[in-house]
Amino acid sequence: MKKYILTIICSLTSLFALAQSNVKVKSVHLIDGNVVNFDKATVDSSRVVFTPEGDSLGVKIYVKGQESTDYLYSQIDFVVFYGNDVPGGVNLNRNTAEDLAKNPEGWRLEFPRFYQGNDVTFEITHTTDDYGITYSLEWDGNKRANRWTCYEFSAATPDNGVGRNEAWAEDTNIPEEYRTSKSDYSGYSRGHLCASNDRQSSIAQNRQTFYYSNMQPQYQSHNGGQWARLEQKVQNWGNDRSFCDTLYVVKAATIDNPDQILSYHDAATMTVPVPKYFYMCLLAVKNNQYKAIGFWTEHVNVAESYDYTHYARSIKEIEQLTGIDFFCNLPDDIEKEVEESYSIDDWK
């Protein structure tokens, strides 16, 4: 994505979620302090405007008998809509300007809130020329471990069946003293977070899933068993345009709480933790309607045969277990609604 687009989008990231056509804008509050008011009787509707790459660019307001009015995100502080009299897309917990300085892609809906502690972290996005973002991740340099990997499925990530291109490699976006190499996973499988089968648009895209920064040490029975079956469900949902327009995915394992770590690969330095739990958080969007679900698995050295519903949790439950704020860039009202509960019938 071009740098000028990044500048535009960062000032009002949460409005991306309000991609609706029938709402009426009451007022646009600009960063320079000016307020533009609109008469409810004359406003037809408003729309979020997208770039050719599918990124949100600004808001377009249609007024009866007049030319439409456009506002870029670089101009906007917040927008108030008729019917609720509160700022549209209010979002108090989104990734901040300080967070976006670490990775300007952090406004996207798939991103969790960036780590706010004292560890050295690296917020990385891998891309290809043909298909844009492959996935993003947060790497904890002190722990030498992935905190989360996030990405999306949409029409922009077609499954072209390029196969598994096993280009195992260190992630040179991470300084050598903080990253891992093949030996750090000895005795365990190098378990993908963004799976090889999640990125089948191009060979270049698939190869990026084999960076060690996208791995967690994992028992192969778990990796090839319950985790693999959940991966298949995610791929089925993500590639089904009748199910969703976009599926936002976060995959991760527990690295922060001592009681959620099985052991350390490097016991002397307590780095490269072997997680006690793995989990997935999913947000699906279809026709501007949102639904979310999480899955939580214990990292056991046995291939369990439970149905995927056995592992289902609400996003809120997983947030409470991990201390991570998922889908933080959603407007607060939408975030609260979709994260507090789930319907398994919506995920069949």
C-alpha positions as CSV (number, residue, x, y, z in Angstrom):
1,M,0.0,0.0,0.0
2,K,1.3,3.4,-0.9
3,K,2.7,5.7,1.8
4,Y,0.3,8.5,1.1
5,I,-2.6,6.2,1.7
6,L,-1.1,5.3,5.1
7,T,-1.1,9.0,6.0
8,I,-4.7,9.4,5.1
9,I,-6.1,6.4,6.9
10,C,-4.4,6.7,10.2
11,S,-6.3,9.6,11.6
12,L,-9.7,7.8,11.8
13,T,-9.1,4.1,11.6
14,S,-12.3,3.0,13.2
15,L,-14.6,4.4,10.6
16,F,-13.6,1.6,8.3
17,A,-16.0,-0.6,10.1
18,L,-18.9,1.7,9.3
19,A,-19.1,0.7,5.6
20,Q,-22.8,1.3,5.4
21,S,-24.9,3.2,2.9
22,N,-28.1,4.2,4.8
23,V,-26.7,6.1,7.7
24,K,-27.1,9.9,7.8
25,V,-24.2,12.1,9.0
26,K,-25.1,14.8,11.6
27,S,-21.8,16.5,11.8
28,V,-18.2,16.0,10.7
29,H,-15.7,17.3,13.3
30,L,-12.4,18.2,11.7
31,I,-8.9,18.1,13.1
32,D,-8.5,21.9,12.6
33,G,-11.4,22.4,15.0
34,N,-14.1,23.3,12.5
35,V,-17.4,21.4,12.5
36,V,-19.5,20.8,9.4
37,N,-23.2,20.2,10.2
38,F,-25.8,18.5,8.0
39,D,-29.6,18.8,8.0
40,K,-31.2,15.4,8.5
41,A,-33.9,16.2,6.0
42,T,-31.4,16.9,3.2
43,V,-28.8,14.2,3.8
44,D,-29.5,11.1,1.7
45,S,-26.8,8.8,3.0
46,S,-23.1,8.4,3.6
47,R,-20.6,5.9,2.4
48,V,-17.0,4.9,3.2
49,V,-14.8,5.4,0.2
50,F,-12.3,2.7,-0.7
51,T,-9.1,2.7,-2.6
52,P,-8.5,0.3,-5.5
53,E,-6.6,-1.9,-3.1
54,G,-9.7,-2.2,-0.9
55,D,-8.5,0.2,1.9
56,S,-10.7,2.8,3.4
57,L,-9.8,6.3,2.2
58,G,-12.5,8.7,3.5
59,V,-16.2,9.3,3.9
60,K,-18.5,10.6,1.1
61,I,-21.8,12.3,2.1
62,Y,-24.7,12.6,-0.3
63,V,-26.9,15.7,0.1
64,K,-30.1,16.2,-1.9
65,G,-29.8,18.6,-4.8
66,Q,-26.1,19.1,-4.2
67,E,-22.8,17.6,-5.2
68,S,-21.6,14.9,-2.8
69,T,-19.1,16.0,-0.1
70,D,-15.9,14.1,0.5
71,Y,-13.7,14.1,3.6
72,L,-10.4,12.4,3.8
73,Y,-9.4,10.7,7.1
74,S,-6.4,13.1,7.3
75,Q,-9.0,15.8,7.9
76,I,-11.4,14.1,10.3
77,D,-11.3,13.9,14.1
78,F,-14.7,12.1,14.4
79,V,-18.1,11.9,12.8
80,V,-21.6,12.0,14.5
81,F,-24.5,10.2,13.0
82,Y,-28.2,10.9,13.4
83,G,-30.0,8.4,15.5
84,N,-27.4,7.9,18.2
85,D,-26.0,11.4,18.8
86,V,-22.6,10.0,19.7
87,P,-19.4,10.0,17.6
88,G,-19.7,7.3,14.9
89,G,-17.2,4.6,15.3
90,V,-16.2,5.7,18.8
91,N,-13.1,3.6,19.7
92,L,-11.3,4.2,22.9
93,N,-9.0,1.1,22.8
94,R,-7.8,1.1,19.2
95,N,-4.1,1.1,18.2
96,T,-2.9,4.6,18.8
97,A,-0.7,6.9,16.7
98,E,2.2,5.8,18.9
99,D,1.3,2.1,18.1
100,L,1.0,2.9,14.4
101,A,4.5,4.4,14.4
102,K,5.7,0.8,15.0
103,N,3.6,-0.5,12.1
104,P,1.3,1.8,10.1
105,E,-0.8,-1.2,9.1
106,G,-2.0,-1.6,12.7
107,W,-5.3,0.3,12.0
108,R,-6.6,-2.8,10.1
109,L,-9.4,-4.8,11.7
110,E,-7.4,-8.0,12.0
111,F,-4.9,-6.4,14.4
112,P,-5.0,-6.9,18.1
113,R,-3.9,-4.0,20.4
114,F,-0.1,-3.8,20.3
115,Y,1.8,-5.0,23.4
116,Q,2.0,-2.2,26.0
117,G,4.7,-3.6,28.3
118,N,8.4,-3.2,28.6
119,D,9.7,-6.0,26.4
120,V,11.3,-5.2,23.1
121,T,8.8,-6.0,20.3
122,F,8.8,-6.0,16.6
123,E,5.5,-5.4,14.7
124,I,6.0,-6.8,11.2
125,T,3.9,-7.0,8.1
126,H,5.0,-9.3,5.2
127,T,3.8,-8.4,1.7
128,T,4.1,-9.5,-1.9
129,D,3.9,-7.2,-5.0
130,D,1.0,-9.2,-6.5
131,Y,-1.2,-9.8,-3.5
132,G,-0.3,-7.1,-0.9
133,I,-0.3,-8.2,2.7
134,T,0.5,-11.8,3.4
135,Y,0.2,-11.6,7.2
136,S,1.3,-9.4,10.1
137,L,2.8,-10.4,13.5
138,E,4.1,-9.2,16.8
139,W,7.4,-10.6,17.9
140,D,8.6,-10.4,21.5
141,G,12.4,-10.0,21.3
142,N,12.9,-10.7,25.0
143,K,11.0,-13.9,24.9
144,R,12.1,-14.7,21.3
145,A,8.6,-15.7,20.5
146,N,5.6,-14.8,18.4
147,R,2.8,-13.1,20.4
148,W,0.3,-13.3,17.5
149,T,0.0,-13.5,13.8
150,C,-3.0,-11.8,12.1
151,Y,-4.3,-11.7,8.5
152,E,-7.4,-11.8,6.4
153,F,-9.2,-13.9,3.8
154,S,-11.1,-12.0,1.1
155,A,-11.5,-11.9,-2.7
156,A,-8.0,-10.3,-2.7
157,T,-6.5,-13.6,-1.4
158,P,-7.6,-16.2,-3.9
159,D,-6.7,-19.9,-3.4
160,N,-4.6,-20.6,-6.5
161,G,-3.4,-23.9,-5.2
162,V,0.4,-23.1,-5.4
163,G,1.2,-25.8,-2.9
164,R,3.6,-26.0,0.0
165,N,6.9,-24.3,-0.7
166,E,9.0,-25.2,2.3
167,A,11.3,-22.2,2.3
168,W,12.1,-22.3,6.0
169,A,14.0,-19.2,6.9
170,E,14.9,-16.8,9.7
171,D,13.0,-13.5,9.6
172,T,15.6,-10.9,8.8
173,N,13.1,-8.1,9.9
174,I,14.1,-9.1,13.4
175,P,17.6,-8.4,14.6
176,E,19.7,-11.5,14.9
177,E,20.0,-11.4,18.7
178,Y,16.2,-11.4,19.0
179,R,15.1,-13.9,16.4
180,T,14.9,-17.7,16.2
181,S,16.5,-20.3,14.0
182,K,15.8,-23.9,13.2
183,S,17.6,-25.2,16.2
184,D,15.3,-23.3,18.6
185,Y,12.4,-25.7,17.6
186,S,14.3,-29.0,18.0
187,G,12.2,-31.7,19.6
188,Y,9.0,-30.0,18.4
189,S,7.3,-29.3,15.1
190,R,7.7,-25.8,13.7
191,G,4.0,-25.1,14.0
192,H,2.6,-22.5,11.6
193,L,0.3,-19.8,12.8
194,C,-0.6,-18.4,9.4
195,A,-0.8,-21.8,7.7
196,S,0.8,-22.7,4.4
197,N,-2.7,-23.5,3.1
198,D,-3.9,-20.1,4.2
199,R,-1.7,-18.4,1.7
200,Q,-2.1,-20.1,-1.7
201,S,-2.3,-17.1,-4.0
202,S,1.3,-17.2,-5.2
203,I,4.6,-19.0,-4.5
204,A,6.1,-15.8,-3.1
205,Q,3.2,-15.4,-0.7
206,N,3.3,-19.1,0.4
207,R,7.1,-18.9,1.0
208,Q,6.6,-16.1,3.6
209,T,4.5,-18.4,5.8
210,F,7.8,-20.4,6.4
211,Y,9.5,-17.6,8.3
212,Y,10.3,-18.8,11.8
213,S,8.7,-15.7,13.2
214,N,5.4,-17.3,12.1
215,M,6.1,-20.5,14.1
216,Q,5.6,-21.8,17.6
217,P,7.2,-25.0,19.0
218,Q,4.3,-27.5,18.9
219,Y,3.8,-31.2,19.6
220,Q,3.3,-32.8,16.2
221,S,0.3,-34.7,17.5
222,H,-1.4,-31.4,18.3
223,N,-0.1,-29.7,15.2
224,G,-1.3,-32.4,12.9
225,G,-4.4,-33.2,14.9
226,Q,-6.8,-30.7,16.6
227,W,-4.9,-27.6,15.3
228,A,-4.9,-28.9,11.7
229,R,-8.6,-29.5,11.8
230,L,-9.3,-26.0,13.1
231,E,-7.0,-24.7,10.4
232,Q,-9.1,-26.5,7.8
233,K,-12.3,-24.9,9.2
234,V,-10.8,-21.5,9.0
235,Q,-9.7,-22.1,5.4
236,N,-13.2,-23.3,4.5
237,W,-14.8,-20.2,6.0
238,G,-12.3,-17.8,4.7
239,N,-12.4,-19.0,1.1
240,D,-16.3,-19.1,1.0
241,R,-17.6,-15.8,-0.3
242,S,-21.2,-16.9,0.4
243,F,-20.1,-17.2,4.1
244,C,-18.2,-13.9,4.4
245,D,-16.9,-11.0,2.4
246,T,-13.8,-10.9,4.7
247,L,-12.6,-13.2,7.4
248,Y,-10.2,-11.6,9.9
249,V,-8.0,-14.1,11.7
250,V,-5.7,-14.0,14.7
251,K,-3.7,-17.1,15.6
252,A,-1.5,-17.3,18.6
253,A,-0.2,-19.2,21.6
254,T,0.3,-18.3,25.2
255,I,3.8,-16.8,25.9
256,D,3.2,-14.1,28.6
257,N,1.8,-15.8,31.7
258,P,4.2,-18.3,33.5
259,D,1.3,-20.6,34.3
260,Q,0.5,-20.8,30.6
261,I,3.9,-22.0,29.5
262,L,4.9,-25.7,29.5
263,S,8.7,-25.1,29.4
264,Y,11.4,-23.1,27.7
265,H,13.5,-24.3,24.9
266,D,16.4,-22.3,26.2
267,A,16.0,-22.9,29.9
268,A,19.1,-20.9,30.9
269,T,17.7,-17.7,29.4
270,M,14.0,-18.6,29.7
271,T,13.4,-17.8,26.0
272,V,11.5,-19.5,23.3
273,P,8.6,-20.6,25.5
274,V,6.7,-23.8,24.6
275,P,3.1,-22.6,25.0
276,K,0.6,-24.5,27.1
277,Y,-2.3,-23.2,25.0
278,F,-3.0,-22.3,21.4
279,Y,-5.9,-20.3,20.2
280,M,-7.6,-18.6,17.2
281,C,-9.8,-15.5,17.1
282,L,-12.1,-15.0,14.1
283,L,-14.2,-12.0,12.9
284,A,-16.4,-12.5,9.8
285,V,-18.0,-9.7,7.9
286,K,-20.9,-10.3,5.4
287,N,-22.9,-7.4,4.0
288,N,-21.7,-5.2,6.8
289,Q,-22.9,-7.7,9.5
290,Y,-20.3,-8.9,12.0
291,K,-19.9,-12.2,13.9
292,A,-17.0,-13.5,15.9
293,I,-15.8,-16.7,17.5
294,G,-12.7,-18.0,19.3
295,F,-11.1,-21.5,19.7
296,W,-8.9,-22.5,22.6
297,T,-6.9,-25.7,22.7
298,E,-4.7,-27.1,25.3
299,H,-1.2,-28.0,23.9
300,V,-1.2,-31.7,24.7
301,N,1.0,-34.4,23.2
302,V,-2.0,-36.4,21.9
303,A,-4.2,-36.0,18.8
304,E,-7.7,-35.4,20.2
305,S,-10.7,-36.3,18.2
306,Y,-13.2,-33.7,19.4
307,D,-15.4,-31.8,17.0
308,Y,-14.3,-28.2,16.5
309,T,-17.2,-27.0,18.6
310,H,-15.5,-28.5,21.7
311,Y,-12.9,-25.8,21.5
312,A,-15.2,-22.8,20.8
313,R,-15.0,-19.8,23.1
314,S,-16.2,-16.2,22.9
315,I,-13.5,-13.6,22.0
316,K,-14.0,-12.0,25.4
317,E,-13.1,-15.3,27.2
318,I,-9.9,-15.6,25.2
319,E,-9.1,-11.9,26.0
320,Q,-9.5,-12.7,29.7
321,L,-7.3,-15.7,29.5
322,T,-4.5,-14.0,27.6
323,G,-4.7,-10.3,28.5
324,I,-4.7,-9.4,24.8
325,D,-7.3,-7.0,23.3
326,F,-8.4,-8.6,20.0
327,F,-10.2,-6.7,17.1
328,C,-9.5,-3.5,19.0
329,N,-10.0,-1.3,15.9
330,L,-13.7,-2.1,15.7
331,P,-16.0,0.7,17.0
332,D,-16.6,0.0,20.6
333,D,-20.3,-0.9,20.3
334,I,-19.7,-3.4,17.5
335,E,-16.7,-4.9,19.4
336,K,-18.7,-5.3,22.6
337,E,-21.5,-7.0,20.8
338,V,-19.5,-9.5,18.7
339,E,-16.9,-10.4,21.4
340,E,-19.1,-11.2,24.4
341,S,-20.9,-14.2,22.8
342,Y,-21.1,-16.4,19.8
343,S,-23.6,-18.7,18.1
344,I,-22.2,-22.0,17.0
345,D,-25.0,-22.1,14.4
346,D,-23.4,-19.2,12.7
347,W,-20.2,-21.2,12.2
348,K,-21.4,-24.4,10.6
